[in-house]
Amino acid sequence: METLEVRLGERSYPIHIGAGLLSDRALLESTVTAEQVLIVTNETVAPLYLERLKRALQARRTEALVLPDGEQHKTLATFASIVDRLIELRFHRDGCIVALGGGVVGDVAGFAAASYQRGIQFVQIPTTLLAQVDSSVGGKTAVNHPSAKNMIGAFHQPACVLADLDTLRTLPKRELAAGVAEIVKYGLIVDLELFRWLETNIERLAALDSGALAHTIRRSCEIKAAVVAEDEREHGNRALLNLGHTFGHALEALGGYGKWLHGEAVAIGIGLAAKTSNRLGWLSAADCGRIESLLRRAGLPVEADGVEPDAMLEAMALDKKASRHGLKLVLLREIGNAVVTAAPERSVLRDVLSGELGA
């Protein structure tokens, strides 16, 4: 097991990365110290890991809530069902929610923890690659609005993150590839060496090579932990972590939160950000090609057929990072060097979208 730390003063917390953590009773009992525990999971993950986790926490008063699976269920209604269960169990302020699942489970369970009695403890046990490298770290919790992704939420840091590498072995290939999109993002924004490593080793990730998984998860968490420690509430450099996400979130909303997985939409968004950067004269055509090639080799989509450019622009305008000064985008000067900048003129974005979306 390797352990990193997200350094946030009194709210600092560890990220444990390793194989077999869900069977490590001593680790889990030292991590989940509350007497009252509600495990929030979903109908896909529960048959695989819920009983194992409950056995490890048998010294606690443990209950479970199994949610339906899928981004389309990341809603206020699902959030309310968690709060209803907490009230039904007469949960106290010193209780703990354990989020066992992917990004949807972590986001909605974390939002419930942030809101219930103005904030209770929660622990992240991410079971997807995307959640292990990205969404479980950093304290962003939210649910979706039908028109806009993650529009309703709160910052609420977990007490701990436990990333069990063994859970990745039950992931469908599509889910695994979706997580790789976020790893590619880290290389593009700040770490050229990671991007080059991925160009050489991307097939090892697809094959679930233990060394490749451990290396990329650790490096991704190191980058995110450092960025979050510097800018917890996204007033500055944390916004770099949104490369591809403004485009991607718009695609998810237009697709009804079911057409693309989050990582797939981010991959398409990364490609659109790269093309926009090239259109502005920043990123070379050769580097655009390298980015697209790597995403394709990872099994990720780089096109979004059937999406109208004007509908995409309207959805992007609802992005939660937009301000009264307009929309901001994360774009690339070069691979490993991203910047947060005002979005180019609508006509420029429309031209890029018209050429790439295939509507």
ZAMARGU-4260 file (C-alpha; in steps of 0.2 Angstrom, whole numbers, plus 5000, padded with zeros to 4 digits):
<rodrens>
0) 5000/5000/5000 | 5006/5018/4996 | 4999/5033/5005 | 4998/5051/4999 | 4991/5066/5008
5) 4980/5080/5003 | 4987/5094/5013 | 4973/5105/5019 | 4978/5110/5037 | 4965/5103/5049
10) 4956/5095/5035 | 4970/5085/5028 | 4967/5067/5023 | 4976/5052/5016 | 4974/5043/5000
15) 4978/5024/5002 | 4982/5015/4986 | 4985/4997/4985 | 4978/4979/4981 | 4966/4971/4994
20) 4962/4986/5004 | 4943/4981/5005 | 4949/4965/5014 | 4961/4974/5026 | 4950/4975/5042
25) 4963/4984/5052 | 4964/4998/5040 | 4946/5000/5037 | 4942/5000/5056 | 4956/5013/5059
30) 4949/5023/5044 | 4930/5022/5048 | 4930/5026/5067 | 4912/5032/5068 | 4899/5021/5077
35) 4885/5024/5065 | 4890/5020/5047 | 4879/5021/5031 | 4887/5013/5016 | 4880/5021/5000
40) 4883/5010/4985 | 4874/5005/4969 | 4866/4990/4961 | 4881/4985/4951 | 4894/4987/4965
45) 4884/4980/4979 | 4884/4962/4974 | 4903/4962/4971 | 4909/4972/4987 | 4896/4977/4999
50) 4896/4961/5010 | 4915/4961/5010 | 4915/4979/5017 | 4901/4976/5029 | 4911/4961/5036
55) 4927/4972/5038 | 4916/4985/5048 | 4906/4973/5058 | 4912/4981/5074 | 4902/4997/5069
60) 4883/4999/5067 | 4883/4998/5049 | 4868/5000/5037 | 4868/5001/5018 | 4858/5010/5004
65) 4859/5003/4987 | 4856/5016/4973 | 4852/5013/4955 | 4867/5013/4943 | 4870/5027/4931
70) 4874/5046/4928 | 4855/5048/4925 | 4852/5045/4943 | 4864/5058/4950 | 4849/5069/4954
75) 4841/5078/4969 | 4829/5064/4970 | 4843/5052/4974 | 4851/5064/4986 | 4834/5065/4995
80) 4834/5046/4996 | 4850/5046/5005 | 4844/5060/5017 | 4828/5051/5020 | 4838/5035/5025
85) 4849/5045/5037 | 4834/5052/5046 | 4825/5035/5046 | 4841/5028/5055 | 4841/5043/5067
90) 4859/5047/5061 | 4869/5058/5073 | 4881/5072/5068 | 4896/5060/5072 | 4890/5047/5060
95) 4899/5043/5044 | 4894/5040/5026 | 4905/5028/5016 | 4904/5030/4997 | 4907/5013/4989
100) 4907/5015/4970 | 4911/5026/4956 | 4910/5044/4953 | 4891/5046/4954 | 4890/5037/4970
105) 4905/5047/4977 | 4897/5064/4971 | 4879/5061/4978 | 4884/5052/4994 | 4897/5066/4997
110) 4884/5080/4994 | 4872/5071/5006 | 4886/5071/5019 | 4890/5089/5016 | 4871/5094/5018
115) 4865/5082/5032 | 4865/5092/5049 | 4876/5104/5040 | 4890/5092/5037 | 4895/5074/5043
120) 4910/5064/5039 | 4912/5053/5024 | 4925/5041/5017 | 4928/5038/4998 | 4930/5020/4992
125) 4931/5022/4974 | 4929/5007/4963 | 4931/5014/4945 | 4947/5020/4938 | 4940/5037/4935
130) 4935/5039/4953 | 4951/5033/4959 | 4961/5045/4949 | 4950/5060/4950 | 4932/5062/4957
135) 4936/5054/4974 | 4950/5067/4978 | 4947/5085/4981 | 4930/5087/4990 | 4919/5092/4975
140) 4902/5084/4978 | 4886/5087/4967 | 4871/5082/4958 | 4866/5086/4940 | 4852/5098/4934
145) 4843/5092/4919 | 4851/5106/4909 | 4868/5107/4917 | 4881/5095/4925 | 4885/5096/4943
150) 4876/5112/4945 | 4870/5108/4963 | 4883/5104/4976 | 4896/5108/4989 | 4914/5107/4993
155) 4916/5094/5007 | 4932/5085/5009 | 4932/5066/5013 | 4941/5060/5029 | 4950/5047/5018
160) 4951/5039/5001 | 4954/5020/4999 | 4958/5015/4981 | 4958/4996/4980 | 4967/4991/4964
165) 4958/4974/4964 | 4941/4983/4961 | 4947/4988/4944 | 4947/4970/4938 | 4929/4969/4938
170) 4927/4985/4927 | 4920/4983/4910 | 4932/4989/4896 | 4922/5004/4892 | 4922/5010/4911
175) 4941/5007/4912 | 4944/5017/4896 | 4933/5031/4903 | 4945/5033/4918 | 4960/5034/4906
180) 4953/5050/4899 | 4956/5059/4916 | 4974/5052/4917 | 4977/5059/4899 | 4971/5075/4906
185) 4984/5076/4919 | 4998/5074/4907 | 4991/5087/4896 | 4989/5100/4909 | 5005/5099/4919
190) 5015/5083/4915 | 5023/5080/4898 | 5033/5065/4905 | 5016/5057/4910 | 5009/5060/4893
195) 5025/5052/4885 | 5024/5038/4897 | 5006/5035/4892 | 5010/5035/4873 | 5022/5021/4877
200) 5012/5011/4889 | 4993/5014/4886 | 4990/4996/4881 | 4997/4990/4898 | 4983/5000/4906
205) 4970/4992/4895 | 4977/4975/4900 | 4976/4979/4919 | 4995/4978/4921 | 4997/4980/4940
210) 5013/4991/4939 | 5005/5002/4925 | 4989/5005/4936 | 4999/5009/4952 | 5010/5021/4943
215) 4996/5031/4934 | 4984/5031/4949 | 4998/5037/4961 | 5004/5050/4949 | 4987/5056/4945
220) 4983/5058/4964 | 4999/5067/4967 | 4995/5080/4954 | 4977/5082/4960 | 4982/5083/4978
225) 4995/5096/4975 | 4982/5107/4965 | 4969/5105/4978 | 4981/5109/4992 | 4985/5125/4983
230) 4967/5130/4977 | 4954/5120/4986 | 4939/5130/4980 | 4944/5133/4962 | 4948/5152/4963
235) 4964/5149/4952 | 4974/5134/4946 | 4962/5121/4951 | 4952/5126/4936 | 4965/5118/4925
240) 4958/5101/4930 | 4943/5105/4920 | 4952/5103/4903 | 4939/5096/4891 | 4926/5096/4904
245) 4916/5112/4898 | 4914/5103/4882 | 4911/5086/4890 | 4898/5092/4902 | 4888/5100/4889
250) 4888/5084/4879 | 4883/5074/4894 | 4868/5086/4897 | 4863/5085/4878 | 4864/5066/4879
255) 4852/5065/4894 | 4867/5059/4905 | 4866/5042/4897 | 4873/5043/4879 | 4891/5045/4885
260) 4900/5040/4901 | 4908/5055/4909 | 4926/5050/4904 | 4920/5047/4886 | 4912/5065/4885
265) 4928/5072/4893 | 4939/5063/4879 | 4928/5071/4866 | 4930/5088/4875 | 4949/5086/4876
270) 4949/5084/4857 | 4938/5099/4855 | 4949/5109/4867 | 4965/5104/4857 | 4957/5109/4841
275) 4952/5126/4848 | 4969/5128/4854 | 4976/5124/4837 | 4963/5136/4829 | 4970/5150/4840
280) 4988/5147/4834 | 4994/5139/4851 | 4994/5120/4849 | 5003/5113/4834 | 4993/5101/4822
285) 5006/5088/4826 | 5002/5088/4845 | 4983/5088/4841 | 4987/5072/4831 | 4996/5065/4846
290) 4982/5068/4858 | 4969/5061/4846 | 4979/5046/4843 | 4982/5042/4861 | 4963/5044/4865
295) 4959/5032/4851 | 4972/5019/4857 | 4964/5020/4874 | 4947/5015/4867 | 4939/5032/4869
300) 4928/5042/4857 | 4935/5058/4849 | 4919/5062/4839 | 4901/5066/4844 | 4890/5063/4829
305) 4873/5071/4829 | 4876/5085/4840 | 4871/5102/4834 | 4884/5116/4836 | 4872/5129/4842
310) 4864/5117/4855 | 4881/5113/4861 | 4886/5132/4863 | 4870/5135/4873 | 4873/5120/4884
315) 4891/5127/4887 | 4884/5144/4892 | 4876/5135/4907 | 4893/5129/4913 | 4895/5132/4932
320) 4912/5140/4929 | 4904/5154/4918 | 4904/5171/4926 | 4896/5188/4922 | 4912/5190/4912
325) 4908/5176/4901 | 4913/5158/4898 | 4931/5152/4902 | 4940/5137/4894 | 4955/5127/4898
330) 4966/5127/4883 | 4983/5121/4878 | 4999/5131/4874 | 5007/5114/4871 | 5007/5097/4879
335) 5010/5098/4897 | 5006/5117/4897 | 4987/5122/4900 | 4980/5139/4903 | 4963/5145/4909
340) 4957/5159/4897 | 4942/5168/4891 | 4933/5158/4878 | 4936/5164/4860 | 4922/5172/4850
345) 4906/5162/4847 | 4910/5161/4828 | 4927/5153/4832 | 4920/5140/4843 | 4905/5137/4831
350) 4918/5134/4817 | 4927/5121/4828 | 4912/5113/4833 | 4904/5112/4816 | 4920/5103/4810
355) 4921/5091/4824 | 4904/5086/4830 | 4897/5079/4814 | 4879/5085/4816
</rodrens>
